[in-house]
Amino acid sequence: MRSNRSIQLFLTVTLLFTLALVIAAPVLAQDAATSDVTPDDVNAVARQLWCPLCSGVRLDACELKACDQMKDEIAIKLGEGEDVDAIKQYFVNQYGPQVLGEPPREGFNLLAWVLPVLVLLGGGVFLVTVGRRMLRRDEPAAAVPPPGDDSMAAKDPYDQRLDEELKAYD
């Protein structure tokens, strides 16, 4: 009788151990998949995102606790096999398009891409037009007499008056 009880106990323990392995296998597989993701992989994705809380700080350089949690989410999603675009879209859905660091090239945000180019082109056209007008003036420049030539001074009434007053002062 004792041997039957030992066999039953052995079979029960073996069955429970096998059941525990079957249940724990997916959990262990998830940890193995996540452990295949290196910090460089996480930083490669985080380098493309911006911290939603800090101004002008990339996610890979931010040291806030919230950013560490976001990096952990990236590691989990990479471990699950998601691609970079899906991860970026997840963060856009969570925090808005400002997490991308650049406005999307569609709709009203397209102005942010097109307007600076148009302003630069318009400014260039304006400068060329003004420059050409300045060079094309119809009035010839007044002839400058050579130094020591007093022919112009004799014609100017103010210059004559100045000479007279200077002579009277001496």
DSSP file (Angstrom, degrees, kcal/mol; ACC not computed):
  #  RESIDUE AA STRUCTURE BP1 BP2  ACC     N-H-->O    O-->H-N    N-H-->O    O-->H-N    TCO  KAPPA ALPHA  PHI   PSI    X-CA   Y-CA   Z-CA
    1    1 A M     >        0   0    0      0, 0.0     4,-2.0     0, 0.0     5,-0.2   0.000 360.0 360.0 360.0 -35.6    0.0    0.0    0.0
    2    2 A R  H  >  +     0   0    0      1,-0.2     4,-2.0     2,-0.2     5,-0.1   0.878 360.0  53.4 -66.0 -35.0    2.8    2.2    0.8
    3    3 A S  H  > S+     0   0    0      2,-0.2     4,-2.2     1,-0.2    -1,-0.2   0.856 106.3  53.2 -69.7 -34.0    4.3    1.9   -2.7
    4    4 A N  H  > S+     0   0    0      2,-0.2     4,-2.5     1,-0.2    -1,-0.2   0.907 109.1  49.6 -65.1 -40.7    0.9    2.9   -4.3
    5    5 A R  H  X S+     0   0    0     -4,-2.0     4,-2.4     2,-0.2    -2,-0.2   0.900 110.3  50.0 -65.6 -39.7    0.8    6.0   -2.2
    6    6 A S  H  X S+     0   0    0     -4,-2.0     4,-2.7     2,-0.2    -1,-0.2   0.892 110.7  49.7 -65.3 -40.2    4.4    6.9   -3.2
    7    7 A I  H  X S+     0   0    0     -4,-2.2     4,-2.7     2,-0.2     5,-0.2   0.924 111.5  48.8 -65.7 -43.1    3.6    6.4   -6.8
    8    8 A Q  H  X S+     0   0    0     -4,-2.5     4,-2.4     2,-0.2    -2,-0.2   0.911 112.8  47.9 -62.6 -42.3    0.5    8.6   -6.5
    9    9 A L  H  X S+     0   0    0     -4,-2.4     4,-2.5     2,-0.2     5,-0.2   0.915 112.3  49.2 -64.6 -42.7    2.5   11.3   -4.7
   10   10 A F  H  X S+     0   0    0     -4,-2.7     4,-2.4     1,-0.2    -2,-0.2   0.926 112.9  46.7 -63.1 -44.4    5.3   11.1   -7.4
   11   11 A L  H  X S+     0   0    0     -4,-2.7     4,-2.6     2,-0.2    -2,-0.2   0.881 112.3  50.8 -65.3 -38.7    2.8   11.3  -10.2
   12   12 A T  H  X S+     0   0    0     -4,-2.4     4,-2.6    -5,-0.2    -2,-0.2   0.930 112.3  45.9 -64.9 -45.5    1.0   14.2   -8.5
   13   13 A V  H  X S+     0   0    0     -4,-2.5     4,-2.5     2,-0.2    -2,-0.2   0.913 114.0  49.1 -64.6 -42.1    4.2   16.2   -8.0
   14   14 A T  H  X S+     0   0    0     -4,-2.4     4,-2.4    -5,-0.2    -2,-0.2   0.909 111.9  48.8 -63.6 -42.4    5.3   15.4  -11.6
   15   15 A L  H  X S+     0   0    0     -4,-2.6     4,-2.5     2,-0.2    -2,-0.2   0.917 112.6  47.6 -64.1 -44.2    1.9   16.6  -12.9
   16   16 A L  H  X S+     0   0    0     -4,-2.6     4,-2.3     2,-0.2    -2,-0.2   0.900 112.5  49.5 -64.4 -40.3    2.0   19.8  -10.9
   17   17 A F  H  X S+     0   0    0     -4,-2.5     4,-2.1     2,-0.2    -2,-0.2   0.916 112.3  47.4 -65.3 -42.7    5.6   20.5  -12.0
   18   18 A T  H  X S+     0   0    0     -4,-2.4     4,-2.3     2,-0.2    -2,-0.2   0.907 112.0  50.5 -64.0 -42.3    4.7   19.9  -15.6
   19   19 A L  H  X S+     0   0    0     -4,-2.5     4,-2.2     1,-0.2    -2,-0.2   0.893 109.1  51.4 -63.0 -40.3    1.7   22.1  -15.3
   20   20 A A  H  X S+     0   0    0     -4,-2.3     4,-2.4     1,-0.2    -1,-0.2   0.896 110.2  49.3 -64.6 -40.2    3.8   24.9  -13.7
   21   21 A L  H  X S+     0   0    0     -4,-2.1     4,-1.5     2,-0.2    -2,-0.2   0.903 110.6  50.1 -65.5 -40.4    6.3   24.7  -16.6
   22   22 A V  H  < S+     0   0    0     -4,-2.3    -2,-0.2     1,-0.2    -1,-0.2   0.901 115.1  43.4 -65.1 -40.4    3.5   24.9  -19.2
   23   23 A I  H  X S+     0   0    0     -4,-2.2     4,-0.5     1,-0.2    -2,-0.2   0.881 116.9  46.4 -72.3 -37.6    2.0   27.9  -17.5
   24   24 A A  H  X S+     0   0    0     -4,-2.4     4,-2.6    -5,-0.2     5,-0.2   0.655  91.2  83.7 -81.4 -15.4    5.3   29.7  -16.9
   25   25 A A  H  X S+     0   0    0     -4,-1.5     4,-2.5     1,-0.2    -1,-0.2   0.911  90.6  46.9 -58.9 -47.0    6.7   29.1  -20.4
   26   26 A P  H  > S+     0   0    0      0, 0.0     4,-2.2     0, 0.0    -1,-0.2   0.894 113.0  50.4 -62.9 -36.4    5.0   32.1  -22.0
   27   27 A V  H  X S+     0   0    0     -4,-0.5     4,-1.9     2,-0.2    -2,-0.2   0.929 112.5  46.0 -66.1 -43.7    6.1   34.4  -19.2
   28   28 A L  H  X S+     0   0    0     -4,-2.6     4,-2.1     1,-0.2    -1,-0.2   0.868 110.7  53.9 -65.6 -36.2    9.7   33.2  -19.5
   29   29 A A  H  X S+     0   0    0     -4,-2.5     4,-2.4    -5,-0.2    -1,-0.2   0.886 106.6  52.1 -65.7 -37.9    9.5   33.6  -23.2
   30   30 A Q  H  X S+     0   0    0     -4,-2.2     4,-2.6     2,-0.2     5,-0.2   0.925 109.7  48.5 -63.9 -43.7    8.4   37.2  -22.8
   31   31 A D  H  X S+     0   0    0     -4,-1.9     4,-2.2     1,-0.2    -1,-0.2   0.893 111.6  50.1 -63.2 -38.3   11.3   37.9  -20.5
   32   32 A A  H  X S+     0   0    0     -4,-2.1     4,-1.0     2,-0.2    -1,-0.2   0.899 111.1  48.8 -67.0 -39.6   13.7   36.3  -23.0
   33   33 A A  H  < S+     0   0    0     -4,-2.4     4,-0.4     1,-0.2     3,-0.4   0.901 113.5  46.7 -66.6 -40.0   12.2   38.4  -25.9
   34   34 A T  H >< S+     0   0    0     -4,-2.6     3,-1.1     1,-0.2    -1,-0.2   0.856 107.6  56.6 -69.6 -34.0   12.5   41.6  -23.8
   35   35 A S  H 3< S+     0   0    0     -4,-2.2    -1,-0.2     1,-0.3    -2,-0.2   0.725  95.9  65.6 -72.6 -18.4   16.1   40.7  -22.8
   36   36 A D  T 3< S+     0   0    0     -4,-1.0     2,-0.5    -3,-0.4    -1,-0.3   0.719  83.8  90.3 -71.1 -19.9   17.1   40.4  -26.5
   37   37 A V  S <  S-     0   0    0     -3,-1.1    42,-0.1    -4,-0.4    38,-0.0  -0.666  71.5-152.4 -80.3 122.6   16.4   44.2  -26.8
   38   38 A T     >  -     0   0    0     -2,-0.5     4,-1.9     1,-0.1     3,-0.4  -0.525  26.7-112.0 -91.3 160.9   19.6   46.1  -26.0
   39   39 A P  H  > S+     0   0    0      0, 0.0     4,-2.7     0, 0.0     5,-0.2   0.815 119.5  59.8 -59.4 -29.0   19.7   49.6  -24.6
   40   40 A D  H  > S+     0   0    0      2,-0.2     4,-1.9     1,-0.2     5,-0.1   0.889 103.4  50.3 -66.2 -37.7   21.1   50.7  -28.0
   41   41 A D  H  > S+     0   0    0     -3,-0.4     4,-1.3     2,-0.2    -1,-0.2   0.923 112.5  46.8 -63.7 -43.5   17.9   49.5  -29.7
   42   42 A V  H  X S+     0   0    0     -4,-1.9     4,-2.8     1,-0.2     3,-0.3   0.922 112.7  49.1 -64.6 -44.2   15.8   51.4  -27.2
   43   43 A N  H  X S+     0   0    0     -4,-2.7     4,-2.1     1,-0.2    -1,-0.2   0.811 103.3  61.3 -67.8 -29.1   18.0   54.6  -27.6
   44   44 A A  H  < S+     0   0    0     -4,-1.9     4,-0.3     2,-0.2    -1,-0.2   0.895 113.1  37.0 -63.3 -38.1   17.7   54.3  -31.4
   45   45 A V  H >< S+     0   0    0     -4,-1.3     3,-1.5    -3,-0.3     4,-0.3   0.900 115.5  53.6 -77.4 -42.5   14.0   54.7  -31.1
   46   46 A A  H >< S+     0   0    0     -4,-2.8     3,-1.2     1,-0.3    14,-0.8   0.784  98.9  64.7 -64.5 -26.6   14.1   57.2  -28.2
   47   47 A R  T 3< S+     0   0    0     -4,-2.1    -1,-0.3     1,-0.2    -2,-0.2   0.745  99.8  53.2 -66.5 -22.3   16.5   59.4  -30.3
   48   48 A Q  T <  S+     0   0    0     -3,-1.5     2,-0.3    -4,-0.3    -1,-0.2   0.482 104.3  68.1 -90.9  -3.8   13.6   59.9  -32.7
   49   49 A L  S <  S-     0   0    0     -3,-1.2    10,-2.4    -4,-0.3    11,-0.4  -0.807  70.8-139.7-117.2 157.7   11.2   61.1  -30.0
   50   50 A W  B     -A   58   0A   0     49,-3.0     8,-0.2    -2,-0.3    51,-0.1  -0.888  30.4-100.6-117.1 147.0   11.1   64.2  -27.8
   51   51 A C        -     0   0    0      6,-2.8     6,-0.3    -2,-0.3     5,-0.2  -0.468  24.1-150.4 -64.7 127.2   10.2   64.4  -24.2
   52   52 A P  S    S+     0   0    0      0, 0.0    -1,-0.2     0, 0.0    46,-0.0   0.659  94.5  44.6 -74.8 -13.4    6.6   65.7  -23.9
   53   53 A L  S    S+     0   0    0      4,-0.1     2,-0.2     2,-0.0    -2,-0.0   0.781 106.1  61.2 -99.6 -32.9    7.4   67.4  -20.5
   54   54 A C  S    S-     0   0    0      3,-0.2     2,-0.7    10,-0.0     3,-0.4  -0.612  84.7-116.5 -95.6 156.5   10.7   69.1  -21.2
   55   55 A S  S    S-     0   0    0     -2,-0.2     3,-0.1     1,-0.2    -2,-0.0  -0.831  89.9 -12.2 -96.4 114.9   11.2   71.8  -23.9
   56   56 A G  S    S+     0   0    0     -2,-0.7     2,-0.5    -5,-0.2    -1,-0.2   0.785  96.8 130.4  73.5  28.8   13.6   70.8  -26.6
   57   57 A V        -     0   0    0     -3,-0.4    -6,-2.8    -6,-0.3    -1,-0.2  -0.965  54.1-130.2-118.7 126.3   15.0   67.6  -25.0
   58   58 A R  B >>  -A   50   0A   0     -2,-0.5     4,-1.2    -8,-0.2     3,-0.9  -0.372  22.6-118.3 -70.1 153.4   15.2   64.3  -26.8
   59   59 A L  T 34 S+     0   0    0    -10,-2.4     3,-0.3   -13,-0.7   -12,-0.2   0.840 112.5  56.2 -63.3 -34.5   13.8   61.3  -25.1
   60   60 A D  T 34 S+     0   0    0    -14,-0.8    -1,-0.3   -11,-0.4   -13,-0.1   0.753 113.0  41.6 -71.3 -21.2   17.1   59.5  -25.0
   61   61 A A  T <4 S+     0   0    0     -3,-0.9    -1,-0.2   -15,-0.2    -2,-0.2   0.577  91.4 102.6 -99.3 -12.2   18.8   62.4  -23.2
   62   62 A C     <  -     0   0    0     -4,-1.2    -3,-0.0    -3,-0.3    -5,-0.0  -0.492  50.8-165.3 -77.3 141.3   16.0   63.2  -20.8
   63   63 A E        +     0   0    0     -2,-0.2    -1,-0.1     4,-0.1     2,-0.1   0.213  44.2 124.7-111.9  13.9   16.5   62.0  -17.2
   64   64 A L     >  -     0   0    0      1,-0.1     4,-1.7     4,-0.0     5,-0.1  -0.384  69.2-122.6 -70.9 154.0   13.0   62.4  -15.9
   65   65 A K  H  > S+     0   0    0      1,-0.2     4,-2.1     2,-0.2     5,-0.2   0.868 113.4  57.3 -63.1 -37.1   11.3   59.4  -14.3
   66   66 A A  H  > S+     0   0    0      1,-0.2     4,-1.9     2,-0.2    -1,-0.2   0.880 105.9  49.8 -62.6 -37.3    8.5   59.7  -16.9
   67   67 A C  H  > S+     0   0    0      2,-0.2     4,-2.3     1,-0.2    -1,-0.2   0.860 107.0  54.2 -71.1 -34.7   11.0   59.4  -19.7
   68   68 A D  H  X S+     0   0    0     -4,-1.7     4,-2.0     2,-0.2    -2,-0.2   0.899 108.9  49.6 -62.7 -39.0   12.5   56.3  -18.1
   69   69 A Q  H  X S+     0   0    0     -4,-2.1     4,-2.1     2,-0.2    -2,-0.2   0.884 109.1  51.9 -66.0 -37.9    9.0   54.8  -18.1
   70   70 A M  H  X S+     0   0    0     -4,-1.9     4,-2.0     2,-0.2    -2,-0.2   0.895 109.0  50.3 -65.2 -38.6    8.6   55.8  -21.7
   71   71 A K  H  X S+     0   0    0     -4,-2.3     4,-2.3     2,-0.2    -2,-0.2   0.876 108.3  53.1 -65.8 -36.8   11.9   54.0  -22.5
   72   72 A D  H  X S+     0   0    0     -4,-2.0     4,-2.3     2,-0.2    -2,-0.2   0.899 107.8  51.1 -63.6 -39.5   10.7   51.0  -20.7
   73   73 A E  H  X S+     0   0    0     -4,-2.1     4,-2.7     2,-0.2    -2,-0.2   0.897 108.5  51.8 -63.3 -39.6    7.6   51.0  -22.8
   74   74 A I  H  X S+     0   0    0     -4,-2.0     4,-2.7     1,-0.2     5,-0.2   0.923 109.3  50.1 -62.0 -43.4    9.8   51.2  -25.9
   75   75 A A  H  X S+     0   0    0     -4,-2.3     4,-2.3     2,-0.2    -2,-0.2   0.907 111.8  48.0 -62.0 -42.0   11.8   48.2  -24.7
   76   76 A I  H  X S+     0   0    0     -4,-2.3     4,-1.7     2,-0.2    -2,-0.2   0.934 113.3  47.1 -64.2 -45.5    8.6   46.2  -24.1
   77   77 A K  H  <>S+     0   0    0     -4,-2.7     5,-2.4     1,-0.2     4,-0.4   0.881 112.4  49.3 -67.2 -37.5    7.2   47.0  -27.5
   78   78 A L  H ><5S+     0   0    0     -4,-2.7     3,-1.1     1,-0.2    -1,-0.2   0.896 109.7  52.9 -65.3 -38.2   10.4   46.2  -29.2
   79   79 A G  H 3<5S+     0   0    0     -4,-2.3    -2,-0.2     1,-0.3    -1,-0.2   0.819 105.1  54.4 -64.7 -31.1   10.5   42.9  -27.3
   80   80 A E  T 3<5S-     0   0    0     -4,-1.7    -1,-0.3    -5,-0.1    -2,-0.2   0.539 123.3-107.3 -79.6  -6.4    7.0   42.2  -28.6
   81   81 A G  T < 5 +     0   0    0     -3,-1.1    -3,-0.2    -4,-0.4    -2,-0.1   0.581  64.2 154.1  95.2  10.2    8.2   42.7  -32.1
   82   82 A E      < -     0   0    0     -5,-2.4    -1,-0.3     1,-0.1     2,-0.1  -0.438  40.8-122.4 -71.5 146.7    6.6   46.0  -32.9
   83   83 A D     >  -     0   0    0     -2,-0.1     4,-1.9     1,-0.1     3,-0.2  -0.383  25.0-103.5 -85.7 170.0    8.3   48.1  -35.5
   84   84 A V  H  > S+     0   0    0      1,-0.2     4,-2.6     2,-0.2     5,-0.2   0.874 118.5  53.9 -62.4 -41.0    9.6   51.7  -35.0
   85   85 A D  H  > S+     0   0    0      1,-0.2     4,-2.3     2,-0.2    -1,-0.2   0.888 108.3  49.7 -64.1 -38.1    6.8   53.4  -36.9
   86   86 A A  H  > S+     0   0    0      2,-0.2     4,-2.0     1,-0.2    -1,-0.2   0.891 111.4  49.3 -67.0 -38.2    4.2   51.6  -34.7
   87   87 A I  H  X S+     0   0    0     -4,-1.9     4,-2.0     2,-0.2    -2,-0.2   0.922 111.4  48.9 -66.2 -43.5    6.0   52.6  -31.6
   88   88 A K  H  X S+     0   0    0     -4,-2.6     4,-2.1     1,-0.2    -2,-0.2   0.906 110.6  51.0 -62.6 -40.7    6.2   56.2  -32.7
   89   89 A Q  H  X S+     0   0    0     -4,-2.3     4,-2.4     1,-0.2    -1,-0.2   0.871 106.3  55.7 -65.1 -35.8    2.5   56.2  -33.6
   90   90 A Y  H  X S+     0   0    0     -4,-2.0     4,-1.7     1,-0.2    -1,-0.2   0.930 110.1  44.8 -59.8 -46.0    1.7   54.9  -30.1
   91   91 A F  H  X S+     0   0    0     -4,-2.0     4,-3.1     2,-0.2     5,-0.4   0.834 110.4  54.4 -71.0 -31.4    3.5   57.8  -28.5
   92   92 A V  H  X S+     0   0    0     -4,-2.1     4,-2.1     2,-0.2    -1,-0.2   0.912 109.4  48.4 -65.0 -41.2    1.8   60.3  -30.9
   93   93 A N  H  < S+     0   0    0     -4,-2.4    -2,-0.2     1,-0.2    -1,-0.2   0.860 117.8  42.0 -65.1 -34.7   -1.6   58.9  -29.8
   94   94 A Q  H  < S+     0   0    0     -4,-1.7    -2,-0.2    -5,-0.2    -1,-0.2   0.919 134.2  12.9 -77.3 -45.6   -0.6   59.2  -26.2
   95   95 A Y  H  < S-     0   0    0     -4,-3.1     3,-0.3     1,-0.3    -3,-0.2   0.487 105.1-109.1-117.8  -6.6    1.2   62.6  -26.2
   96   96 A G    ><  -     0   0    0     -4,-2.1     3,-1.6    -5,-0.4    -1,-0.3  -0.232  47.2 -60.8  97.1 170.1    0.3   64.3  -29.5
   97   97 A P  G >  S+     0   0    0      0, 0.0     3,-1.8     0, 0.0     5,-0.4   0.660 118.6  78.8 -68.6 -15.0    2.4   65.1  -32.5
   98   98 A Q  G >  S+     0   0    0      1,-0.3     3,-0.9    -3,-0.3    -2,-0.1   0.721  79.3  71.5 -66.2 -17.2    4.8   67.3  -30.6
   99   99 A V  G <  S+     0   0    0     -3,-1.6   -49,-3.0     1,-0.2    -1,-0.3   0.708  90.7  60.0 -70.0 -18.1    6.5   64.1  -29.3
  100  100 A L  G <  S-     0   0    0     -3,-1.8    -1,-0.2   -51,-0.2    -2,-0.2   0.699 102.7-134.0 -80.4 -19.6    7.9   63.7  -32.9
  101  101 A G  S <  S+     0   0    0     -3,-0.9    -3,-0.1    -4,-0.4    -2,-0.1   0.370  80.6  65.4  82.8  -6.8    9.7   67.0  -32.7
  102  102 A E  S    S-     0   0    0     -5,-0.4    -2,-0.2     0, 0.0    -1,-0.1  -0.994  89.2-107.1-145.0 144.6    8.5   68.0  -36.1
  103  103 A P        -     0   0    0      0, 0.0    -5,-0.0     0, 0.0     2,-0.0  -0.407  44.1-100.6 -70.2 147.0    5.1   68.8  -37.5
  104  104 A P        -     0   0    0      0, 0.0     2,-1.7     0, 0.0     0, 0.0  -0.350  30.5-118.1 -64.5 149.0    3.5   66.2  -39.7
  105  105 A R  S    S+     0   0    0     -3,-0.1     2,-0.3     5,-0.1     5,-0.1  -0.377  83.2  82.7 -88.6  58.9    3.7   67.1  -43.4
  106  106 A E  S >  S-     0   0    0     -2,-1.7     3,-0.9     0, 0.0     4,-0.3  -0.989  82.2  -6.5-155.2 156.0    0.0   67.2  -44.0
  107  107 A G  G >  S-     0   0    0     -2,-0.3     3,-1.4     1,-0.2     4,-0.3  -0.217 123.0 -13.5  61.2-142.8   -2.9   69.5  -43.6
  108  108 A F  G >  S+     0   0    0      1,-0.3     3,-1.7     2,-0.2     4,-0.3   0.814 130.9  66.5 -63.5 -32.1   -2.4   72.9  -41.8
  109  109 A N  G X> S+     0   0    0     -3,-0.9     3,-1.0     1,-0.3     4,-0.5   0.657  80.8  79.3 -66.7 -14.4    1.0   71.7  -40.5
  110  110 A L  H X> S+     0   0    0     -3,-1.4     4,-2.2    -4,-0.3     3,-1.1   0.798  81.0  67.9 -62.5 -26.9    2.3   71.7  -44.1
  111  111 A L  H <> S+     0   0    0     -3,-1.7     4,-2.6    -4,-0.3    -1,-0.2   0.853  90.1  61.9 -60.1 -34.6    2.6   75.5  -43.8
  112  112 A A  H <4 S+     0   0    0     -3,-1.0    -1,-0.3    -4,-0.3    -2,-0.2   0.769 111.8  38.3 -64.4 -24.0    5.4   75.0  -41.3
  113  113 A W  H << S+     0   0    0     -3,-1.1     4,-0.5    -4,-0.5    -2,-0.2   0.816 124.6  36.3 -91.7 -36.6    7.4   73.3  -44.0
  114  114 A V  H  X S+     0   0    0     -4,-2.2     4,-2.2     2,-0.1     3,-0.4   0.869 104.5  65.9 -88.4 -39.3    6.4   75.4  -47.0
  115  115 A L  H  X S+     0   0    0     -4,-2.6     4,-2.6     1,-0.2     5,-0.2   0.872  97.8  52.0 -59.2 -44.6    6.2   78.9  -45.5
  116  116 A P  H  > S+     0   0    0      0, 0.0     4,-2.2     0, 0.0    -1,-0.2   0.898 111.1  48.9 -60.1 -37.9    9.9   79.4  -44.6
  117  117 A V  H  > S+     0   0    0     -4,-0.5     4,-2.4    -3,-0.4    -2,-0.2   0.923 112.0  48.6 -66.1 -43.1   10.9   78.4  -48.2
  118  118 A L  H  X S+     0   0    0     -4,-2.2     4,-2.7     1,-0.2    -1,-0.2   0.896 110.7  50.8 -64.1 -39.8    8.4   80.8  -49.7
  119  119 A V  H  X S+     0   0    0     -4,-2.6     4,-2.5     2,-0.2    -1,-0.2   0.914 111.1  48.5 -64.5 -42.7    9.6   83.7  -47.4
  120  120 A L  H  X S+     0   0    0     -4,-2.2     4,-2.1    -5,-0.2    -2,-0.2   0.918 113.4  46.8 -63.6 -43.4   13.2   83.1  -48.4
  121  121 A L  H  X S+     0   0    0     -4,-2.4     4,-2.4     2,-0.2    -2,-0.2   0.925 113.1  49.2 -64.4 -43.7   12.4   83.0  -52.1
  122  122 A G  H  X S+     0   0    0     -4,-2.7     4,-2.4     1,-0.2    -2,-0.2   0.900 110.9  50.1 -62.1 -41.5   10.2   86.2  -51.7
  123  123 A G  H  X S+     0   0    0     -4,-2.5     4,-2.4     2,-0.2    -1,-0.2   0.886 110.3  50.4 -64.2 -39.1   13.0   88.0  -49.8
  124  124 A G  H  X S+     0   0    0     -4,-2.1     4,-2.3     2,-0.2    -2,-0.2   0.917 110.8  48.2 -64.5 -43.7   15.5   87.0  -52.5
  125  125 A V  H  X S+     0   0    0     -4,-2.4     4,-2.4     1,-0.2    -2,-0.2   0.909 111.7  51.2 -62.4 -41.8   13.3   88.3  -55.3
  126  126 A F  H  X S+     0   0    0     -4,-2.4     4,-2.6     1,-0.2     5,-0.2   0.929 110.5  47.8 -61.3 -46.6   12.7   91.5  -53.4
  127  127 A L  H  X S+     0   0    0     -4,-2.4     4,-2.3     1,-0.2    -1,-0.2   0.896 112.5  48.6 -63.8 -40.5   16.5   92.1  -52.9
  128  128 A V  H  X S+     0   0    0     -4,-2.3     4,-2.3     2,-0.2    -1,-0.2   0.919 112.7  48.8 -64.9 -42.8   17.2   91.4  -56.5
  129  129 A T  H  X S+     0   0    0     -4,-2.4     4,-2.1     2,-0.2    -2,-0.2   0.938 113.7  45.1 -63.3 -47.7   14.5   93.8  -57.7
  130  130 A V  H  X S+     0   0    0     -4,-2.6     4,-2.1     1,-0.2    -1,-0.2   0.898 112.6  52.4 -64.1 -40.3   15.6   96.6  -55.3
  131  131 A G  H  X S+     0   0    0     -4,-2.3     4,-1.7    -5,-0.2    -1,-0.2   0.907 109.6  48.2 -62.9 -42.4   19.2   96.1  -56.3
  132  132 A R  H  X S+     0   0    0     -4,-2.3     4,-1.6     1,-0.2    -1,-0.2   0.897 110.3  51.9 -66.2 -39.4   18.4   96.3  -60.0
  133  133 A R  H  < S+     0   0    0     -4,-2.1    -1,-0.2     1,-0.2    -2,-0.2   0.895 108.7  51.2 -63.6 -38.8   16.3   99.5  -59.5
  134  134 A M  H >< S+     0   0    0     -4,-2.1     3,-0.6     1,-0.2    -1,-0.2   0.863 112.7  45.6 -67.4 -33.9   19.2  101.1  -57.6
  135  135 A L  H 3< S+     0   0    0     -4,-1.7    -1,-0.2     1,-0.2    -2,-0.2   0.741 108.9  57.1 -79.9 -22.7   21.6  100.3  -60.4
  136  136 A R  T 3<  +     0   0    0     -4,-1.6    -1,-0.2    -5,-0.1    -2,-0.2   0.097  69.3 144.4 -97.6  22.3   19.3  101.4  -63.2
  137  137 A R    <   -     0   0    0     -3,-0.6    -3,-0.1     1,-0.1    -4,-0.0  -0.377  44.7-145.9 -63.7 137.6   18.7  105.0  -62.1
  138  138 A D  S    S+     0   0    0      2,-0.1    -1,-0.1    -2,-0.0    -2,-0.0   0.745  73.9  91.9 -77.5 -23.8   18.4  107.3  -65.1
  139  139 A E  S    S-     0   0    0      1,-0.1     2,-0.2     3,-0.0    -2,-0.1  -0.573  76.9-132.7 -74.8 125.5   20.0  110.3  -63.3
  140  140 A P        -     0   0    0      0, 0.0     2,-0.1     0, 0.0     3,-0.1  -0.488  30.7-100.3 -73.5 150.7   23.8  110.4  -63.9
  141  141 A A        -     0   0    0     -2,-0.2     2,-0.1     1,-0.1     3,-0.1  -0.414  44.4 -96.3 -69.3 145.0   25.8  110.9  -60.9
  142  142 A A        -     0   0    0      1,-0.1     2,-0.3    -2,-0.1    -1,-0.1  -0.387  43.5-109.7 -63.7 136.2   27.1  114.4  -60.3
  143  143 A A        -     0   0    0     -2,-0.1    -1,-0.1    -3,-0.1     0, 0.0  -0.506  27.4-140.4 -70.8 130.1   30.6  114.8  -61.6
  144  144 A V        -     0   0    0     -2,-0.3    -1,-0.1    -3,-0.1    -3,-0.0  -0.811  18.1-127.8 -93.2 123.0   33.1  115.2  -58.8
  145  145 A P        -     0   0    0      0, 0.0     3,-0.1     0, 0.0    -1,-0.0  -0.366  29.7-102.4 -69.0 149.6   35.7  117.8  -59.6
  146  146 A P    >   -     0   0    0      0, 0.0     3,-1.8     0, 0.0     0, 0.0  -0.323  52.2 -80.9 -66.2 155.9   39.3  116.8  -59.2
  147  147 A P  T 3  S+     0   0    0      0, 0.0     3,-0.1     0, 0.0    -3,-0.0  -0.301 117.4  23.8 -60.8 138.8   41.1  118.0  -56.1
  148  148 A G  T 3  S+     0   0    0      1,-0.3     2,-0.7    -3,-0.1     0, 0.0   0.372  87.3 126.4  88.5  -4.1   42.4  121.5  -56.3
  149  149 A D    <   -     0   0    0     -3,-1.8     3,-0.4     1,-0.1    -1,-0.3  -0.793  33.7-179.3 -89.6 115.4   39.9  122.5  -59.0
  150  150 A D     >  +     0   0    0     -2,-0.7     4,-1.6     1,-0.2    -1,-0.1   0.202  52.9 103.9 -99.0  14.5   38.0  125.6  -57.9
  151  151 A S  H  > S+     0   0    0      1,-0.2     4,-0.6     2,-0.2    -1,-0.2   0.870  84.6  45.6 -66.4 -34.8   35.8  126.0  -60.9
  152  152 A M  H  > S+     0   0    0     -3,-0.4     4,-1.1     1,-0.2     3,-0.5   0.846 108.2  57.7 -74.2 -33.7   32.8  124.6  -59.0
  153  153 A A  H  4 S+     0   0    0      1,-0.2     3,-0.2    -4,-0.2    -2,-0.2   0.837 100.8  56.4 -67.6 -31.7   33.5  126.8  -56.0
  154  154 A A  H  < S+     0   0    0     -4,-1.6    -1,-0.2     1,-0.2    -2,-0.2   0.796 106.9  49.6 -70.8 -26.5   33.3  129.9  -58.1
  155  155 A K  H  < S+     0   0    0     -4,-0.6    -1,-0.2    -3,-0.5    -2,-0.2   0.718  90.1  89.9 -84.5 -21.9   29.8  129.1  -59.3
  156  156 A D     X  -     0   0    0     -4,-1.1     4,-1.8    -3,-0.2     5,-0.1  -0.659  62.3-157.6 -82.8 120.3   28.4  128.3  -55.9
  157  157 A P  H  > S+     0   0    0      0, 0.0     4,-2.3     0, 0.0    -1,-0.2   0.848  93.1  53.4 -66.8 -32.7   26.9  131.5  -54.3
  158  158 A Y  H  > S+     0   0    0      2,-0.2     4,-2.4     1,-0.2     5,-0.2   0.890 107.5  50.8 -68.1 -37.9   27.2  130.0  -50.8
  159  159 A D  H  > S+     0   0    0      2,-0.2     4,-2.3     1,-0.2    -1,-0.2   0.899 110.2  49.8 -66.5 -39.4   30.8  129.3  -51.3
  160  160 A Q  H  X S+     0   0    0     -4,-1.8     4,-2.2     2,-0.2    -2,-0.2   0.923 111.1  49.1 -63.9 -43.2   31.4  132.9  -52.4
  161  161 A R  H  X S+     0   0    0     -4,-2.3     4,-2.6     1,-0.2    -2,-0.2   0.899 109.8  52.0 -63.2 -40.6   29.6  134.2  -49.4
  162  162 A L  H  X S+     0   0    0     -4,-2.4     4,-2.4     1,-0.2    -1,-0.2   0.923 109.2  49.9 -61.5 -44.5   31.6  132.0  -47.1
  163  163 A D  H  X S+     0   0    0     -4,-2.3     4,-2.0     1,-0.2    -1,-0.2   0.910 111.1  49.5 -60.8 -41.5   34.8  133.3  -48.6
  164  164 A E  H  X S+     0   0    0     -4,-2.2     4,-2.2     1,-0.2    -2,-0.2   0.918 111.8  47.6 -64.5 -43.5   33.7  136.9  -48.2
  165  165 A E  H  X S+     0   0    0     -4,-2.6     4,-1.7     1,-0.2    -1,-0.2   0.861 110.9  51.6 -68.2 -34.4   32.8  136.4  -44.5
  166  166 A L  H  X S+     0   0    0     -4,-2.4     4,-1.6     2,-0.2    -1,-0.2   0.888 110.1  49.0 -67.6 -38.0   36.0  134.6  -43.8
  167  167 A K  H  < S+     0   0    0     -4,-2.0    -2,-0.2     1,-0.2    -1,-0.2   0.894 111.2  50.1 -67.2 -38.6   38.0  137.5  -45.4
  168  168 A A  H  < S+     0   0    0     -4,-2.2    -1,-0.2     1,-0.2    -2,-0.2   0.824 108.6  53.4 -69.3 -30.2   36.0  140.0  -43.3
  169  169 A Y  H  <        0   0    0     -4,-1.7    -1,-0.2     1,-0.3    -2,-0.2   0.850 360.0 360.0 -73.4 -35.7   36.7  138.0  -40.1
  170  170 A D     <        0   0    0     -4,-1.6    -1,-0.3    -5,-0.1    -2,-0.2   0.513 360.0 360.0 -70.5 360.0   40.4  138.0  -40.6
